[in-house]
Amino acid sequence: SRFQPWVYFYPTGMRLERQAELLYRIIAALQSRFEFRQIGVLAHSMGGLVARGAISEAVKRSAPIEFPTFITLSTPWQGHAGAEKGVAQSPAVVPAWRDMAPSSPFLENLWKIPLPKKTAYYLIFGYSGDFSLMINRNNDGAVSLASVLDPRAQVAAKRIFGFNEDHGGILSSP
């Protein structure tokens, strides 16, 4: 009776910057219609990047929405080396790879606008990945721990929790 979960599915191949803007616009439209003041955000993997971009957009626009809780699970804050390789070598580049490449303008701009002071950010990650040629040896099976544990994200976090889970398993782990 106190909460209404909403799920945002997006085409993972689209540019993440556009997805962040779209998510912000959807939240703003819902806020206008339902007149809520607060929205908590829980995001997995690239969804954390999209959600963080949407929160930044709300801050930039001085939106009348508070984000009291922001939780990310296994978010690749520093991108993914595979995306960088795809941009450099693939004959057909998936647009999201440009934003997921380490040091992309999208990733560099994510932390330029601080989270709102009233936002409690919780960084959650898994660390049970196996050896991979595409990922640093310390990983969750899909994302390197170096990317998940970006120092900017750690500084912004109220708490950081690590679990012996892989990238997908963290979603269903008790």
GINORHU-V313660 format. One record per residue. N is the residue number from 1. PSI is psi in radians with two decimals (NA if undefined). D_CENTER is the distance of its C-alpha to the mean C-alpha in Angstrom with 2 decimals. Layout:
# GINORHU-V313660
n = (N N)
psi = (PSI PSI)
d_center = (D_CENTER D_CENTER)
This chain:
# GINORHU-V313660
n = (1 2 3 4 5 6 7 8 9 10 11 12 13 14 15 16 17 18 19 20 21 22 23 24 25 26 27 28 29 30 31 32 33 34 35 36 37 38 39 40 41 42 43 44 45 46 47 48 49 50 51 52 53 54 55 56 57 58 59 60 61 62 63 64 65 66 67 68 69 70 71 72 73 74 75 76 77 78 79 80 81 82 83 84 85 86 87 88 89 90 91 92 93 94 95 96 97 98 99 100 101 102 103 104 105 106 107 108 109 110 111 112 113 114 115 116 117 118 119 120 121 122 123 124 125 126 127 128 129 130 131 132 133 134 135 136 137 138 139 140 141 142 143 144 145 146 147 148 149 150 151 152 153 154 155 156 157 158 159 160 161 162 163 164 165 166 167 168 169 170 171 172 173 174)
psi = (-0.31 -0.31 2.60 1.90 2.37 2.48 2.33 1.91 2.44 2.71 1.98 -0.20 -0.29 2.77 2.33 -0.57 -0.73 -0.65 -0.70 -0.77 -0.74 -0.76 -0.75 -0.80 -0.65 -0.80 -0.77 -0.71 -0.73 -0.68 -0.71 -0.70 -0.79 -0.13 0.65 2.74 -0.51 2.62 2.22 2.55 2.23 2.17 2.52 2.40 -2.24 -0.43 -0.53 -0.66 -0.77 -0.80 -0.73 -0.70 -0.68 -0.71 -0.74 -0.70 -0.72 -0.71 -0.80 -0.67 0.09 0.77 2.54 0.74 2.32 2.55 1.41 -0.52 2.29 2.06 2.26 2.49 2.04 0.79 2.23 1.32 -0.51 0.26 -2.80 2.30 -0.57 -0.63 -0.72 -0.73 -0.73 -0.72 -0.72 -0.58 -0.31 2.43 -0.41 2.01 2.20 2.20 -0.66 -0.45 -0.60 -0.69 -0.46 -0.22 2.32 2.44 0.31 2.69 -0.67 -0.87 -0.67 -0.57 -0.28 -0.66 0.07 -0.56 2.01 2.69 2.62 2.56 -0.53 0.03 2.11 1.98 2.27 2.12 2.05 2.37 2.79 2.80 0.43 0.69 2.71 3.08 2.43 2.49 -0.38 -0.29 2.51 2.62 -0.48 1.86 3.08 0.26 -0.30 -0.57 2.44 2.59 -0.54 -0.67 -0.79 -0.65 0.67 2.31 -0.59 -0.68 -0.70 -0.73 -0.66 -0.38 2.40 -0.70 2.64 2.27 2.23 2.47 2.60 1.19 2.80 -3.09 -0.77 -0.59 -0.45 -0.40 -0.50 0.06 2.35 NA)
d_center = (27.74 25.33 21.99 21.05 17.96 16.41 14.27 12.53 13.16 12.81 14.52 12.22 14.73 14.51 13.33 9.71 11.39 13.65 11.26 9.72 13.44 14.47 12.21 13.62 17.03 16.88 16.09 18.86 21.23 20.78 21.35 24.41 25.75 25.23 25.40 22.96 22.09 19.05 15.96 13.84 10.23 9.15 6.15 6.54 5.76 4.83 4.41 1.43 2.69 5.25 5.55 5.74 7.99 9.82 10.57 11.87 13.86 15.34 16.38 17.91 19.83 20.93 20.00 21.87 18.86 17.84 14.58 16.35 13.70 9.95 9.03 6.28 8.04 8.24 5.00 7.04 7.02 10.45 10.17 12.73 16.49 17.22 15.59 17.74 20.70 20.25 20.30 23.34 25.29 24.57 27.10 24.56 21.09 18.20 16.74 13.04 14.42 15.37 11.91 10.81 14.06 14.12 15.32 14.54 15.12 11.71 10.11 13.20 13.01 9.60 11.49 14.82 14.66 14.50 13.04 16.07 18.60 18.72 15.07 14.94 11.67 11.74 10.11 11.25 11.89 14.71 17.28 19.75 19.28 22.48 23.81 22.39 23.64 20.24 18.32 19.49 21.69 19.40 16.62 15.45 17.03 14.23 12.30 14.31 14.29 14.76 11.36 9.65 12.16 11.94 14.66 13.02 10.35 13.43 15.54 13.37 13.20 16.12 16.13 14.80 15.75 16.36 17.93 20.15 18.12 16.70 13.38 14.60 17.11 14.87 14.38 18.16 19.25 21.40)
